[in-house]
């Protein structure tokens, strides 16, 4: 890192993009205009219009690795939650009195549990693996409450690569449907088309805070065209082209306007990937990389939408959070204190959750806006290390025995 950047990090004030953990920047109005003009021409605004179909074709090609195959791999949805619900209803149906439980991690965002509740299931929280931060397929296959579960829902924490083969084995061995909440895992499926499963659907989110976005939206990935057709019907009130309602559904269709944003985002996807890669490299590299504060976890280990500071313990993480806040730098505990700590799920049954309890106190989201400069990132890293104007601060590792106050919810 150059001397000028180091100096800027020491003496400058934060840019506006550092005030929030995520400050999304989607394609501009100018880039949307050709797609919006097409909507005006067709007068087709919703109900799987021309732009939605075009977006699905382009995404299908992307998730197929550019292969010219006939198999469709995805159906879009109005939100990431709608994608989860449609996938659950297609793969498992609604909960039954005999199998009312959905086994899932507590280390996730509230949408995971809320989506299965809307399908009639009762969340049962299981602890995650300390290395992958996700459910362990072998542990789930041997779980004592599996006989009461009508659904297993693993989550790709921060968009980490899902163990789709492991979940296929669980489904094959137990017969229990598995649906993966892969909300932020767009990039792993793009990098490895083989991850898309024929037996285990994965639900993506295309929210504005995700690396690929339609502003609001989602998709179900499933290498099974007949089941994808069912997903499409479920998200259209369960109604066929003959206007017959064959099964329970809801309104979960992506609009043409959101598809326009998705198409514009795909048009600049390569540039977005390069920008995110530069941000990750800046966080990891140079002589300002955090030392005692913890390890930076960024793309490709997680989705490019996240930069995570993985501190050695809760006290160090708390001090980092305080130090960044004092300099006007936004942070977030993305999964709060775990779903089992959320009031809405206070009555949900759960296993002991020691790993979840630890990770919620160790993991801190750092600014990850796509337009961060090298100077912005150097400012964050210097702040973590106490190397900014005013000085005189205790090195972050020197207070590792301090008891932190409880962090705020994400």
URWOHU-V653223 format. One record per pair of residues at least 4 apart in sequence whose ideal C-beta (glycine too) atoms are under 7 Angstrom apart, sorted by the first residue. I is the first residue (numbers start at 1). GAP is how many residues later the second one is. If there is no record, write none. Layout:
I;GAP, I;GAP
//
This chain:
1;4, 1;5, 1;285, 1;286, 1;287, 1;377, 3;4, 4;4, 5;4, 5;369, 5;370, 5;373, 6;4, 6;372, 7;4, 8;4, 8;367, 8;370, 9;279, 9;366, 9;369, 9;370, 9;373, 10;372, 10;377, 10;378, 10;379, 11;378, 12;363, 12;367, 14;4, 14;5, 14;313, 14;314, 14;315, 14;365, 15;361, 17;6, 17;350, 17;352, 17;354, 17;355, 17;359, 18;311, 18;312, 18;349, 18;358, 18;361, 18;362, 19;309, 19;311, 20;310, 21;309, 21;310, 21;311, 21;344, 21;345, 21;346, 21;347, 22;187, 22;283, 22;346, 22;347, 23;346, 24;184, 24;185, 25;344, 25;345, 25;346, 26;182, 26;187, 26;189, 26;235, 26;239, 27;4, 27;5, 27;234, 27;237, 27;238, 27;241, 29;4, 31;233, 31;236, 32;4, 32;228, 32;229, 32;232, 33;4, 34;4, 35;4, 35;16, 35;225, 35;228, 35;229, 36;4, 36;224, 37;4, 38;4, 38;13, 39;6, 39;12, 39;217, 39;218, 39;221, 42;7, 42;8, 44;5, 44;6, 44;212, 45;4, 45;210, 45;211, 46;207, 46;209, 46;210, 47;206, 48;4, 48;5, 48;205, 49;207, 50;4, 51;4, 51;205, 51;208, 51;209, 51;212, 52;4, 52;24, 52;202, 52;204, 52;207, 53;4, 54;4, 54;209, 55;4, 55;21, 55;204, 55;207, 55;208, 56;4, 56;18, 56;19, 56;20, 57;4, 58;4, 58;208, 59;4, 59;15, 59;160, 60;4, 60;12, 60;13, 60;14, 61;5, 62;128, 63;10, 63;11, 63;126, 63;127, 63;130, 63;133, 63;158, 64;5, 64;9, 64;129, 65;128, 71;152, 71;154, 72;153, 72;156, 73;123, 73;148, 73;150, 74;145, 74;146, 74;147, 75;144, 75;145, 75;153, 75;156, 75;157, 76;141, 76;143, 76;178, 77;5, 77;6, 77;9, 77;140, 77;141, 77;142, 77;143, 77;158, 77;175, 77;177, 78;4, 78;139, 78;174, 78;175, 78;176, 79;137, 79;138, 79;139, 80;4, 80;31, 80;103, 80;123, 80;124, 80;125, 80;127, 80;138, 81;4, 81;30, 81;33, 81;34, 82;4, 82;136, 82;153, 82;170, 83;4, 83;120, 83;121, 83;135, 83;136, 83;137, 84;4, 84;31, 84;95, 84;97, 84;119, 85;4, 85;30, 85;33, 85;34, 85;165, 85;167, 86;4, 86;134, 86;145, 86;148, 86;149, 86;166, 87;4, 87;92, 87;114, 87;116, 87;133, 87;144, 88;4, 88;28, 88;31, 88;63, 88;91, 89;4, 89;5, 89;30, 89;145, 89;159, 90;137, 90;140, 90;141, 90;144, 91;86, 91;88, 91;110, 92;58, 92;59, 92;85, 92;87, 94;25, 94;26, 95;4, 95;5, 95;24, 95;25, 95;26, 95;55, 96;4, 96;54, 99;49, 99;50, 99;51, 100;21, 100;22, 100;48, 100;50, 101;20, 101;21, 101;23, 101;44, 101;47, 101;48, 101;49, 102;14, 102;19, 102;20, 102;21, 102;22, 102;47, 102;49, 102;51, 103;21, 103;23, 103;37, 103;40, 103;42, 103;46, 103;49, 104;8, 104;9, 104;12, 104;19, 104;21, 104;22, 104;49, 104;51, 105;20, 105;21, 105;23, 105;29, 105;30, 105;50, 106;19, 106;232, 106;233, 106;234, 106;244, 106;247, 106;250, 107;21, 107;26, 107;50, 107;228, 107;231, 107;249, 107;252, 107;253, 108;4, 108;47, 108;73, 108;227, 108;231, 109;226, 110;4, 110;229, 110;232, 111;4, 112;41, 112;43, 112;69, 113;4, 113;10, 113;226, 113;232, 114;4, 116;5, 116;7, 116;35, 116;37, 117;4, 117;6, 121;29, 121;30, 122;226, 123;222, 123;225, 124;21, 124;224, 124;225, 124;226, 125;214, 125;215, 125;223, 125;225, 125;226, 125;228, 126;9, 126;14, 126;17, 126;225, 127;224, 127;225, 127;226, 127;227, 127;228, 127;229, 128;5, 128;6, 128;7, 128;227, 128;228, 129;4, 129;5, 129;7, 130;225, 132;28, 133;24, 133;27, 133;226, 134;20, 134;21, 134;22, 134;23, 134;26, 135;5, 135;19, 136;4, 137;4, 137;26, 137;29, 137;30, 137;32, 137;33, 138;4, 139;4, 140;6, 140;12, 140;30, 141;29, 141;32, 141;33, 145;4, 146;28, 146;30, 149;27, 151;26, 151;28, 152;18, 152;24, 152;26, 153;26, 153;28, 154;8, 154;13, 154;26, 155;26, 156;4, 156;6, 156;24, 156;26, 156;28, 156;29, 158;26, 158;144, 158;145, 158;148, 158;150, 159;25, 159;26, 159;28, 159;29, 159;143, 159;144, 159;146, 159;147, 160;141, 160;142, 161;27, 162;18, 162;20, 162;23, 162;26, 162;33, 162;40, 163;4, 164;4, 164;31, 164;33, 164;36, 165;4, 166;4, 167;4, 167;11, 167;13, 167;33, 168;4, 168;29, 168;31, 168;32, 169;4, 170;4, 170;8, 171;5, 171;6, 171;7, 171;28, 171;29, 178;22, 179;22, 179;24, 180;20, 180;22, 181;22, 182;20, 182;21, 182;22, 183;20, 183;21, 183;22, 184;21, 184;26, 184;119, 184;121, 185;4, 185;19, 185;118, 186;4, 186;18, 186;24, 186;25, 186;26, 186;117, 187;4, 187;24, 187;112, 187;113, 187;116, 187;117, 188;4, 188;7, 189;6, 189;7, 189;32, 196;25, 196;27, 197;26, 198;25, 198;26, 201;19, 201;20, 201;21, 202;19, 203;15, 203;17, 204;14, 204;15, 204;17, 205;5, 205;13, 206;4, 206;6, 206;7, 206;8, 206;11, 206;12, 206;13, 206;56, 207;6, 207;9, 208;5, 208;7, 208;8, 209;96, 210;95, 211;65, 211;92, 211;93, 211;94, 212;53, 212;57, 213;48, 213;52, 214;40, 214;44, 214;45, 214;47, 214;48, 215;43, 215;46, 216;42, 217;37, 217;41, 217;45, 220;8, 220;11, 222;5, 222;6, 224;4, 225;4, 226;4, 227;4, 228;4, 229;4, 230;4, 231;4, 232;4, 233;5, 233;6, 233;7, 233;16, 234;4, 234;15, 235;14, 235;15, 235;17, 235;18, 236;13, 236;17, 237;8, 237;12, 237;13, 237;14, 238;7, 238;8, 238;9, 238;10, 238;11, 239;4, 239;5, 239;6, 239;10, 240;4, 240;6, 254;4, 254;5, 255;4, 256;4, 258;4, 259;4, 260;4, 261;4, 262;4, 263;4, 265;4, 268;4, 269;4, 270;4, 271;4, 272;4, 272;98, 273;4, 274;4, 275;4, 275;95, 276;4, 276;23, 276;28, 276;94, 277;4, 277;22, 278;4, 279;4, 279;89, 279;93, 279;98, 280;4, 280;18, 280;19, 281;4, 282;92, 282;95, 283;13, 283;15, 283;24, 283;94, 284;5, 284;12, 284;14, 285;4, 288;90, 288;93, 288;94, 288;97, 289;7, 289;92, 290;4, 290;6, 290;19, 290;91, 290;94, 290;95, 291;94, 292;103, 292;104, 292;105, 293;16, 293;18, 293;23, 293;27, 293;91, 293;92, 293;103, 294;15, 294;16, 294;17, 294;18, 294;22, 294;23, 295;15, 296;11, 296;13, 297;4, 297;5, 297;11, 297;13, 298;4, 298;9, 299;4, 299;5, 302;4, 302;6, 305;63, 306;59, 306;62, 307;59, 307;61, 308;55, 308;57, 309;11, 309;55, 309;57, 310;52, 310;53, 311;5, 311;6, 311;9, 311;51, 311;53, 312;4, 313;49, 313;87, 314;4, 314;47, 314;48, 314;90, 315;4, 315;84, 315;85, 315;86, 315;87, 315;88, 315;89, 316;4, 316;80, 316;81, 316;84, 317;4, 317;44, 317;45, 317;47, 318;4, 318;86, 318;87, 318;89, 319;4, 319;77, 319;80, 320;4, 320;44, 320;64, 320;76, 321;4, 321;10, 321;43, 321;86, 322;4, 323;60, 323;61, 324;5, 324;7, 324;59, 325;6, 327;56, 327;61, 329;38, 329;51, 329;54, 330;37, 331;33, 331;34, 331;35, 332;33, 332;78, 333;27, 333;30, 333;31, 333;74, 333;75, 333;76, 333;77, 334;31, 334;76, 335;25, 335;75, 336;5, 336;6, 336;24, 336;73, 336;74, 337;4, 337;23, 337;72, 338;15, 338;18, 338;19, 338;22, 339;6, 340;5, 340;8, 340;10, 340;13, 353;4, 354;4, 355;4, 356;4, 358;4, 359;4, 361;46, 366;14, 367;5, 367;13, 372;4, 372;5, 374;4, 375;4, 376;4, 377;4, 378;4, 379;4, 380;4, 381;4, 382;5, 382;6, 383;5, 384;12, 386;7, 386;9, 386;10, 394;4, 394;5
//
